């Protein structure tokens, strides 16, 4: 029996639902990086990063290649970068809306005094 599309999407977003994974994807937007560079940029234990990279690799949104003892990760396709950019735009709009609401509340508080 196949999984409904909405359920598959929910599982995909759950897989993305960790700050370390999002940070890895953001860093990889600029191109492939070795694990040592990811460790330098993200304050997390080596074993923790390894687990997050494995989740991303199993999901198919990042790929890895080994060159000697160095493992390099990269985004599997441009759609991941587009998704992160869309998320940034959505968050910008949401936060702008919240700031407008906050300003209205503050104005209403001043008038009520």
The first five atom37 places (N, CA, C, CB, O) and aatype in JSON, in Angstrom:
{
  "aatype": [20, 20, 20, 20, 20, 20, 20, 20, 20, 20, 20, 20, 20, 20, 20, 20, 20, 20, 20, 20, 20, 20, 20, 20, 20, 20, 20, 20, 20, 20, 20, 20, 20, 20, 20, 20, 20, 20, 20, 20, 20, 20, 20, 20, 20, 20, 20, 20, 20, 20, 20, 20, 20, 20, 20, 20, 20, 20, 20, 20, 20, 20, 20, 20, 20, 20, 20, 20, 20, 20, 20, 20, 20, 20, 20, 20, 20, 20, 20, 20, 20, 20, 20, 20, 20, 20, 20, 20, 20, 20, 20, 20, 20, 20, 20, 20, 20, 20, 20, 20, 20, 20, 20, 20, 20, 20, 20, 20, 20, 20, 20, 20, 20],
  "atom_mask": [
    [1, 1, 1, 1, 1],
    [1, 1, 1, 1, 1],
    [1, 1, 1, 1, 1],
    [1, 1, 1, 1, 1],
    [1, 1, 1, 1, 1],
    [1, 1, 1, 1, 1],
    [1, 1, 1, 1, 1],
    [1, 1, 1, 1, 1],
    [1, 1, 1, 1, 1],
    [1, 1, 1, 1, 1],
    [1, 1, 1, 1, 1],
    [1, 1, 1, 1, 1],
    [1, 1, 1, 1, 1],
    [1, 1, 1, 1, 1],
    [1, 1, 1, 1, 1],
    [1, 1, 1, 1, 1],
    [1, 1, 1, 1, 1],
    [1, 1, 1, 1, 1],
    [1, 1, 1, 1, 1],
    [1, 1, 1, 1, 1],
    [1, 1, 1, 1, 1],
    [1, 1, 1, 1, 1],
    [1, 1, 1, 1, 1],
    [1, 1, 1, 1, 1],
    [1, 1, 1, 1, 1],
    [1, 1, 1, 1, 1],
    [1, 1, 1, 1, 1],
    [1, 1, 1, 1, 1],
    [1, 1, 1, 1, 1],
    [1, 1, 1, 1, 1],
    [1, 1, 1, 1, 1],
    [1, 1, 1, 1, 1],
    [1, 1, 1, 1, 1],
    [1, 1, 1, 1, 1],
    [1, 1, 1, 1, 1],
    [1, 1, 1, 1, 1],
    [1, 1, 1, 1, 1],
    [1, 1, 1, 1, 1],
    [1, 1, 1, 1, 1],
    [1, 1, 1, 1, 1],
    [1, 1, 1, 1, 1],
    [1, 1, 1, 1, 1],
    [1, 1, 1, 1, 1],
    [1, 1, 1, 1, 1],
    [1, 1, 1, 1, 1],
    [1, 1, 1, 1, 1],
    [1, 1, 1, 1, 1],
    [1, 1, 1, 1, 1],
    [1, 1, 1, 1, 1],
    [1, 1, 1, 1, 1],
    [1, 1, 1, 1, 1],
    [1, 1, 1, 1, 1],
    [1, 1, 1, 1, 1],
    [1, 1, 1, 1, 1],
    [1, 1, 1, 1, 1],
    [1, 1, 1, 1, 1],
    [1, 1, 1, 1, 1],
    [1, 1, 1, 1, 1],
    [1, 1, 1, 1, 1],
    [1, 1, 1, 1, 1],
    [1, 1, 1, 1, 1],
    [1, 1, 1, 1, 1],
    [1, 1, 1, 1, 1],
    [1, 1, 1, 1, 1],
    [1, 1, 1, 1, 1],
    [1, 1, 1, 1, 1],
    [1, 1, 1, 1, 1],
    [1, 1, 1, 1, 1],
    [1, 1, 1, 1, 1],
    [1, 1, 1, 1, 1],
    [1, 1, 1, 1, 1],
    [1, 1, 1, 1, 1],
    [1, 1, 1, 1, 1],
    [1, 1, 1, 1, 1],
    [1, 1, 1, 1, 1],
    [1, 1, 1, 1, 1],
    [1, 1, 1, 1, 1],
    [1, 1, 1, 1, 1],
    [1, 1, 1, 1, 1],
    [1, 1, 1, 1, 1],
    [1, 1, 1, 1, 1],
    [1, 1, 1, 1, 1],
    [1, 1, 1, 1, 1],
    [1, 1, 1, 1, 1],
    [1, 1, 1, 1, 1],
    [1, 1, 1, 1, 1],
    [1, 1, 1, 1, 1],
    [1, 1, 1, 1, 1],
    [1, 1, 1, 1, 1],
    [1, 1, 1, 1, 1],
    [1, 1, 1, 1, 1],
    [1, 1, 1, 1, 1],
    [1, 1, 1, 1, 1],
    [1, 1, 1, 1, 1],
    [1, 1, 1, 1, 1],
    [1, 1, 1, 1, 1],
    [1, 1, 1, 1, 1],
    [1, 1, 1, 1, 1],
    [1, 1, 1, 1, 1],
    [1, 1, 1, 1, 1],
    [1, 1, 1, 1, 1],
    [1, 1, 1, 1, 1],
    [1, 1, 1, 1, 1],
    [1, 1, 1, 1, 1],
    [1, 1, 1, 1, 1],
    [1, 1, 1, 1, 1],
    [1, 1, 1, 1, 1],
    [1, 1, 1, 1, 1],
    [1, 1, 1, 1, 1],
    [1, 1, 1, 1, 1],
    [1, 1, 1, 1, 1],
    [1, 1, 1, 1, 1],
    [1, 1, 1, 1, 1]
  ],
  "atom_positions": [
    [[0.85, -1.18, 0.0], [0.0, 0.0, 0.0], [0.9, 1.24, 0.0], [-0.97, 0.0, 1.23], [1.86, 1.3, 0.76]],
    [[0.59, 2.21, -0.83], [1.41, 3.4, -0.93], [1.0, 4.44, 0.11], [1.31, 4.0, -2.34], [-0.13, 4.46, 0.58]],
    [[1.96, 5.27, 0.46], [1.75, 6.33, 1.44], [1.11, 7.52, 0.71], [3.11, 6.75, 2.14], [1.57, 7.9, -0.37]],
    [[0.05, 8.12, 1.29], [-0.52, 9.31, 0.66], [0.52, 10.42, 0.55], [-1.75, 9.8, 1.45], [1.41, 10.53, 1.39]],
    [[0.4, 11.23, -0.49], [1.37, 12.29, -0.74], [1.5, 13.24, 0.45], [0.98, 13.07, -1.98], [2.61, 13.65, 0.8]],
    [[0.38, 13.61, 1.07], [0.45, 14.53, 2.21], [1.24, 13.93, 3.36], [-0.96, 14.89, 2.69], [1.94, 14.64, 4.07]],
    [[1.14, 12.6, 3.54], [1.91, 11.95, 4.6], [3.4, 11.92, 4.25], [1.4, 10.51, 4.83], [4.25, 12.14, 5.12]],
    [[3.71, 11.65, 2.99], [5.11, 11.66, 2.55], [5.71, 13.05, 2.73], [5.23, 11.2, 1.08], [6.86, 13.18, 3.14]],
    [[4.93, 14.09, 2.42], [5.41, 15.46, 2.61], [5.65, 15.76, 4.09], [4.4, 16.47, 2.04], [6.65, 16.38, 4.45]],
    [[4.74, 15.3, 4.94], [4.91, 15.53, 6.38], [6.18, 14.85, 6.89], [3.68, 15.0, 7.16], [6.91, 15.42, 7.69]],
    [[6.44, 13.63, 6.42], [7.65, 12.93, 6.83], [8.9, 13.65, 6.32], [7.63, 11.49, 6.31], [9.91, 13.7, 7.01]],
    [[8.82, 14.2, 5.12], [9.94, 14.96, 4.56], [10.23, 16.19, 5.42], [9.64, 15.39, 3.1], [11.39, 16.46, 5.76]],
    [[9.19, 16.93, 5.79], [9.4, 18.13, 6.61], [9.84, 17.76, 8.02], [8.12, 18.96, 6.67], [10.6, 18.51, 8.64]],
    [[9.39, 16.62, 8.55], [9.89, 16.16, 9.85], [11.38, 15.88, 9.78], [9.13, 14.9, 10.31], [12.13, 16.19, 10.7]],
    [[11.81, 15.27, 8.66], [13.23, 14.97, 8.48], [14.04, 16.28, 8.48], [13.46, 14.19, 7.15], [15.17, 16.31, 8.98]],
    [[13.48, 17.34, 7.92], [14.17, 18.63, 7.9], [14.11, 19.35, 9.24], [13.57, 19.51, 6.82], [14.82, 20.33, 9.46]],
    [[13.26, 18.87, 10.13], [12.94, 19.59, 11.35], [13.98, 19.58, 12.45], [11.73, 19.06, 11.89], [13.64, 19.41, 13.62]],
    [[15.23, 19.76, 12.1], [16.27, 19.9, 13.13], [17.22, 21.02, 12.71], [17.05, 18.54, 13.35], [17.63, 21.07, 11.55]],
    [[17.57, 21.9, 13.64], [18.43, 23.04, 13.28], [19.77, 22.65, 12.66], [18.69, 23.87, 14.51], [20.26, 23.34, 11.76]],
    [[20.36, 21.55, 13.12], [21.65, 21.13, 12.55], [21.48, 20.75, 11.08], [22.24, 19.93, 13.35], [22.32, 21.1, 10.25]],
    [[20.41, 20.04, 10.77], [20.19, 19.64, 9.37], [19.95, 20.84, 8.48], [19.01, 18.68, 9.27], [20.46, 20.91, 7.36]],
    [[19.18, 21.79, 8.97], [18.93, 23.01, 8.19], [20.25, 23.75, 7.98], [17.9, 23.93, 8.91], [20.52, 24.22, 6.87]],
    [[21.06, 23.85, 9.01], [22.34, 24.56, 8.89], [23.25, 23.86, 7.89], [23.04, 24.65, 10.27], [23.92, 24.52, 7.09]],
    [[23.29, 22.53, 7.91], [24.09, 21.78, 6.94], [23.63, 22.13, 5.53], [23.98, 20.25, 7.2], [24.45, 22.42, 4.66]],
    [[22.33, 22.1, 5.31], [21.8, 22.39, 3.97], [22.12, 23.82, 3.54], [20.28, 22.17, 3.93], [22.46, 24.07, 2.39]],
    [[22.02, 24.76, 4.49], [22.38, 26.15, 4.16], [23.84, 26.26, 3.75], [22.1, 27.08, 5.37], [24.17, 26.93, 2.77]],
    [[24.71, 25.6, 4.49], [26.14, 25.65, 4.17], [26.44, 25.01, 2.81], [26.95, 24.95, 5.27], [27.31, 25.49, 2.08]],
    [[25.73, 23.95, 2.49], [25.98, 23.24, 1.23], [25.41, 23.98, 0.02], [25.4, 21.85, 1.3], [25.7, 23.61, -1.12]],
    [[24.6, 25.01, 0.25], [24.07, 25.79, -0.87], [25.2, 26.43, -1.68], [23.12, 26.88, -0.36], [25.06, 26.64, -2.89]],
    [[26.3, 26.74, -1.03], [27.43, 27.39, -1.71], [28.35, 26.4, -2.39], [28.21, 28.21, -0.73], [29.33, 26.8, -3.02]],
    [[28.06, 25.1, -2.28], [28.89, 24.09, -2.93], [29.29, 23.0, -1.97], [30.12, 24.73, -3.52], [29.04, 23.09, -0.77]],
    [[29.92, 21.96, -2.5], [30.32, 20.81, -1.68], [31.29, 21.21, -0.57], [30.96, 19.74, -2.56], [32.12, 22.11, -0.74]],
    [[31.18, 20.53, 0.57], [32.07, 20.78, 1.7], [32.49, 19.46, 2.34], [31.38, 21.69, 2.75], [31.69, 18.53, 2.45]],
    [[33.76, 19.39, 2.77], [34.19, 18.22, 3.54], [33.61, 18.29, 4.95], [35.74, 18.13, 3.59], [33.28, 19.36, 5.45]],
    [[33.5, 17.14, 5.58], [32.93, 17.05, 6.92], [33.68, 17.97, 7.89], [32.96, 15.6, 7.43], [33.05, 18.6, 8.74]],
    [[35.01, 18.05, 7.77], [35.77, 18.89, 8.71], [35.33, 20.36, 8.63], [37.29, 18.78, 8.41], [35.3, 21.04, 9.65]],
    [[34.98, 20.85, 7.43], [34.51, 22.23, 7.3], [33.11, 22.39, 7.89], [34.5, 22.64, 5.83], [32.8, 23.43, 8.49]],
    [[32.27, 21.37, 7.74], [30.95, 21.42, 8.36], [31.08, 21.44, 9.87], [30.09, 20.22, 7.91], [30.36, 22.18, 10.55]],
    [[31.99, 20.64, 10.41], [32.21, 20.62, 11.87], [32.7, 21.97, 12.38], [33.23, 19.53, 12.24], [32.3, 22.4, 13.46]],
    [[33.55, 22.63, 11.6], [34.05, 23.94, 12.0], [32.93, 24.97, 12.04], [35.16, 24.4, 11.04], [32.9, 25.84, 12.92]],
    [[32.02, 24.88, 11.08], [30.95, 25.88, 10.95], [29.78, 25.64, 11.91], [30.44, 25.9, 9.53], [29.06, 26.57, 12.26]],
    [[29.6, 24.38, 12.32], [28.46, 24.02, 13.17], [28.99, 23.51, 14.49], [27.55, 22.94, 12.48], [29.79, 22.57, 14.53]],
    [[28.56, 24.11, 15.57], [29.03, 23.68, 16.89], [28.24, 22.47, 17.35], [28.89, 24.83, 17.92], [27.22, 22.59, 18.03]],
    [[28.73, 21.3, 16.96], [28.09, 20.04, 17.32], [29.18, 18.98, 17.38], [26.96, 19.65, 16.29], [30.21, 19.09, 16.72]],
    [[28.95, 17.96, 18.19], [29.91, 16.86, 18.28], [30.0, 16.14, 16.94], [29.51, 15.87, 19.41], [29.03, 16.1, 16.18]],
    [[31.15, 15.59, 16.67], [31.38, 14.85, 15.43], [30.35, 13.74, 15.23], [32.79, 14.27, 15.43], [29.83, 13.55, 14.14]],
    [[30.08, 12.99, 16.31], [29.12, 11.88, 16.2], [27.71, 12.39, 15.9], [29.11, 11.05, 17.49], [26.98, 11.77, 15.14]],
    [[27.34, 13.52, 16.49], [26.02, 14.1, 16.23], [25.89, 14.55, 14.78], [25.77, 15.29, 17.16], [24.87, 14.3, 14.14]],
    [[26.94, 15.23, 14.27], [26.91, 15.66, 12.88], [26.81, 14.46, 11.96], [28.15, 16.5, 12.54], [26.09, 14.49, 10.96]],
    [[27.54, 13.42, 12.28], [27.52, 12.21, 11.47], [26.11, 11.62, 11.38], [28.49, 11.16, 12.05], [25.68, 11.19, 10.31]],
    [[25.4, 11.62, 12.49], [24.02, 11.11, 12.5], [23.11, 11.96, 11.63], [23.48, 11.06, 13.94], [22.29, 11.44, 10.88]],
    [[23.26, 13.29, 11.73], [22.42, 14.18, 10.93], [22.73, 14.04, 9.44], [22.61, 15.64, 11.37], [21.83, 14.05, 8.6]],
    [[24.01, 13.92, 9.12], [24.39, 13.73, 7.72], [23.83, 12.42, 7.18], [25.93, 13.75, 7.57], [23.43, 12.34, 6.02]],
    [[23.81, 11.39, 8.0], [23.26, 10.1, 7.57], [21.77, 10.22, 7.27], [23.5, 9.03, 8.66], [21.29, 9.64, 6.29]],
    [[21.05, 10.96, 8.09], [19.61, 11.17, 7.85], [19.41, 11.9, 6.53], [18.96, 11.99, 9.02], [18.56, 11.51, 5.72]],
    [[20.19, 12.94, 6.31], [20.08, 13.71, 5.05], [20.46, 12.86, 3.85], [20.97, 14.96, 5.1], [19.83, 12.96, 2.79]],
    [[21.46, 12.04, 4.0], [21.9, 11.17, 2.9], [20.84, 10.11, 2.59], [23.25, 10.5, 3.25], [20.54, 9.86, 1.42]],
    [[20.28, 9.49, 3.63], [19.23, 8.47, 3.42], [18.0, 9.07, 2.76], [18.83, 7.83, 4.77], [17.33, 8.4, 1.97]],
    [[17.72, 10.33, 3.06], [16.55, 10.98, 2.47], [16.77, 11.31, 1.0], [16.2, 12.25, 3.24], [15.82, 11.55, 0.26]],
    [[18.04, 11.32, 0.58], [18.35, 11.59, -0.82], [18.56, 13.05, -1.16], [17.29, 11.05, -1.67], [18.69, 13.39, -2.34]],
    [[18.59, 13.93, -0.15], [18.76, 15.36, -0.48], [20.21, 15.82, -0.43], [17.94, 16.21, 0.45], [20.53, 16.92, -0.88]],
    [[21.09, 14.98, 0.13], [22.53, 15.23, 0.02], [23.2, 13.95, -0.46], [23.14, 15.7, 1.39], [22.69, 12.84, -0.27]],
    [[24.34, 14.13, -1.09], [25.15, 12.99, -1.51], [26.54, 13.16, -0.9], [25.22, 12.87, -3.07], [26.94, 14.26, -0.53]],
    [[27.26, 12.06, -0.81], [28.62, 12.12, -0.28], [29.56, 11.38, -1.2], [28.68, 11.53, 1.15], [29.19, 10.4, -1.85]],
    [[30.79, 11.87, -1.24], [31.86, 11.19, -1.96], [33.07, 11.12, -1.06], [32.2, 11.91, -3.3], [33.31, 12.01, -0.25]],
    [[33.82, 10.05, -1.2], [35.01, 9.86, -0.36], [36.23, 10.05, -1.24], [35.03, 8.44, 0.32], [36.33, 9.49, -2.33]],
    [[37.17, 10.86, -0.74], [38.45, 11.06, -1.41], [39.53, 10.77, -0.38], [38.58, 12.53, -2.01], [39.92, 11.65, 0.39]],
    [[40.0, 9.55, -0.36], [40.94, 9.14, 0.69], [40.21, 9.08, 2.01], [42.15, 10.1, 0.78], [39.2, 8.38, 2.13]],
    [[40.69, 9.82, 3.0], [40.04, 9.85, 4.3], [39.03, 11.0, 4.42], [41.08, 9.97, 5.4], [38.38, 11.14, 5.45]],
    [[38.91, 11.8, 3.37], [38.01, 12.96, 3.4], [36.67, 12.61, 2.76], [38.64, 14.16, 2.67], [36.61, 12.09, 1.65]],
    [[35.58, 12.91, 3.48], [34.23, 12.72, 2.95], [33.67, 14.1, 2.66], [33.31, 11.91, 3.94], [33.66, 14.98, 3.52]],
    [[33.19, 14.28, 1.43], [32.65, 15.56, 0.99], [31.16, 15.4, 0.73], [33.39, 16.06, -0.3], [30.73, 14.44, 0.09]],
    [[30.37, 16.34, 1.25], [28.92, 16.33, 1.07], [28.51, 17.45, 0.14], [28.18, 16.46, 2.42], [29.15, 18.51, 0.09]],
    [[27.42, 17.21, -0.6], [26.84, 18.25, -1.45], [25.35, 18.02, -1.59], [27.52, 18.28, -2.85], [24.86, 16.91, -1.37]],
    [[24.63, 19.08, -1.95], [23.2, 18.96, -2.2], [22.98, 18.07, -3.41], [22.55, 20.36, -2.41], [23.73, 18.13, -4.38]],
    [[21.95, 17.26, -3.35], [21.66, 16.34, -4.45], [21.07, 17.08, -5.65], [20.71, 15.25, -3.99], [21.15, 16.59, -6.77]],
    [[20.48, 18.25, -5.41], [19.89, 19.02, -6.51], [19.57, 20.43, -6.08], [18.63, 18.34, -7.03], [19.6, 20.76, -4.9]],
    [[19.27, 21.26, -7.06], [18.99, 22.68, -6.79], [17.67, 22.93, -6.1], [19.02, 23.43, -8.06], [17.46, 24.01, -5.55]],
    [[16.77, 21.95, -6.12], [15.47, 22.16, -5.49], [15.59, 22.38, -3.98], [14.56, 20.99, -5.76], [14.77, 23.09, -3.39]],
    [[16.59, 21.78, -3.36], [16.77, 21.96, -1.91], [17.11, 23.42, -1.62], [17.9, 21.01, -1.37], [16.56, 24.01, -0.69]],
    [[18.01, 24.0, -2.39], [18.37, 25.4, -2.21], [17.15, 26.28, -2.44], [19.52, 25.81, -3.17], [16.94, 27.25, -1.71]],
    [[16.34, 25.96, -3.44], [15.12, 26.74, -3.72], [14.15, 26.63, -2.56], [14.45, 26.24, -5.03], [13.49, 27.61, -2.21]],
    [[14.04, 25.45, -1.95], [13.16, 25.26, -0.79], [13.63, 26.13, 0.38], [13.12, 23.78, -0.37], [12.8, 26.76, 1.04]],
    [[14.93, 26.17, 0.63], [15.46, 26.99, 1.72], [15.23, 28.47, 1.46], [16.96, 26.73, 1.91], [14.92, 29.22, 2.38]],
    [[15.36, 28.9, 0.21], [15.11, 30.3, -0.14], [13.63, 30.64, 0.03], [15.56, 30.58, -1.59], [13.29, 31.72, 0.51]],
    [[12.75, 29.71, -0.35], [11.31, 29.93, -0.17], [10.99, 30.03, 1.32], [10.48, 28.78, -0.83], [10.19, 30.88, 1.72]],
    [[11.6, 29.19, 2.14], [11.37, 29.24, 3.59], [11.82, 30.59, 4.15], [12.12, 28.09, 4.3], [11.16, 31.16, 5.01]],
    [[12.95, 31.09, 3.66], [13.45, 32.39, 4.11], [12.46, 33.5, 3.76], [14.83, 32.69, 3.48], [12.19, 34.38, 4.58]],
    [[11.92, 33.46, 2.53], [10.94, 34.48, 2.12], [9.68, 34.4, 2.97], [10.59, 34.31, 0.63], [9.15, 35.43, 3.39]],
    [[9.19, 33.19, 3.21], [7.98, 33.01, 4.01], [8.21, 33.53, 5.43], [7.56, 31.53, 4.05], [7.37, 34.25, 5.97]],
    [[9.34, 33.17, 6.03], [9.64, 33.65, 7.39], [9.75, 35.16, 7.45], [10.93, 33.03, 7.9], [9.3, 35.78, 8.41]],
    [[10.35, 35.75, 6.43], [10.46, 37.21, 6.37], [9.08, 37.85, 6.37], [11.26, 37.65, 5.11], [8.84, 38.82, 7.08]],
    [[8.16, 37.3, 5.57], [6.8, 37.84, 5.51], [6.07, 37.66, 6.84], [6.0, 37.17, 4.38], [5.39, 38.57, 7.31]],
    [[6.21, 36.47, 7.44], [5.55, 36.2, 8.72], [6.07, 37.14, 9.8], [5.77, 34.73, 9.14], [5.29, 37.72, 10.55]],
    [[7.39, 37.29, 9.87], [7.97, 38.16, 10.9], [7.6, 39.62, 10.67], [9.49, 38.0, 10.94], [7.39, 40.36, 11.62]],
    [[7.53, 40.04, 9.42], [7.11, 41.41, 9.11], [5.68, 41.63, 9.59], [7.24, 41.71, 7.58], [5.36, 42.66, 10.16]],
    [[4.83, 40.64, 9.34], [3.44, 40.72, 9.8], [3.35, 40.78, 11.31], [2.64, 39.54, 9.29], [2.53, 41.52, 11.85]],
    [[4.19, 40.02, 12.01], [4.2, 40.04, 13.47], [4.68, 41.4, 13.98], [5.08, 38.92, 14.02], [4.16, 41.91, 14.97]],
    [[5.68, 41.98, 13.31], [6.17, 43.3, 13.72], [5.09, 44.36, 13.54], [7.42, 43.68, 12.92], [4.96, 45.26, 14.38]],
    [[4.31, 44.26, 12.46], [3.21, 45.2, 12.24], [2.17, 45.06, 13.35], [2.56, 44.98, 10.86], [1.69, 46.06, 13.87]],
    [[1.83, 43.83, 13.69], [0.86, 43.58, 14.76], [1.38, 44.11, 16.09], [0.54, 42.07, 14.87], [0.63, 44.72, 16.85]],
    [[2.65, 43.89, 16.38], [3.25, 44.39, 17.61], [3.19, 45.91, 17.66], [4.7, 43.91, 17.72], [2.89, 46.48, 18.71]],
    [[3.47, 46.56, 16.55], [3.4, 48.03, 16.49], [1.98, 48.51, 16.75], [3.9, 48.54, 15.11], [1.77, 49.49, 17.47]],
    [[1.0, 47.82, 16.18], [-0.4, 48.2, 16.4], [-0.78, 48.04, 17.87], [-1.33, 47.34, 15.53], [-1.46, 48.89, 18.44]],
    [[-0.32, 46.95, 18.48], [-0.61, 46.73, 19.9], [0.03, 47.82, 20.77], [-0.1, 45.35, 20.34], [-0.59, 48.3, 21.71]],
    [[1.25, 48.19, 20.44], [1.91, 49.25, 21.2], [1.2, 50.58, 21.03], [3.37, 49.38, 20.77], [1.03, 51.32, 22.0]],
    [[0.77, 50.89, 19.8], [0.02, 52.13, 19.55], [-1.29, 52.14, 20.33], [-0.26, 52.29, 18.04], [-1.67, 53.16, 20.89]],
    [[-1.98, 51.0, 20.35], [-3.24, 50.9, 21.07], [-3.03, 51.08, 22.57], [-3.91, 49.56, 20.79], [-3.88, 51.64, 23.26]],
    [[-1.9, 50.59, 23.08], [-1.57, 50.72, 24.51], [-1.35, 52.19, 24.87], [-0.32, 49.89, 24.87], [-1.79, 52.65, 25.92]],
    [[-0.67, 52.92, 23.99], [-0.4, 54.34, 24.23], [-1.7, 55.13, 24.23], [0.57, 54.91, 23.16], [-1.89, 56.0, 25.07]],
    [[-2.6, 54.83, 23.3], [-3.89, 55.53, 23.2], [-4.74, 55.23, 24.43], [-4.64, 55.12, 21.91], [-5.47, 56.11, 24.9]],
    [[-4.66, 54.02, 24.95], [-5.49, 53.6, 26.08], [-5.06, 54.28, 27.39], [-5.42, 52.09, 26.25], [-5.84, 54.3, 28.34]],
    [[-3.88, 54.82, 27.44], [-3.4, 55.42, 28.69], [-4.04, 56.73, 28.95], [-1.93, 55.6, 28.67], [-3.75, 57.37, 29.95]]
  ]
}
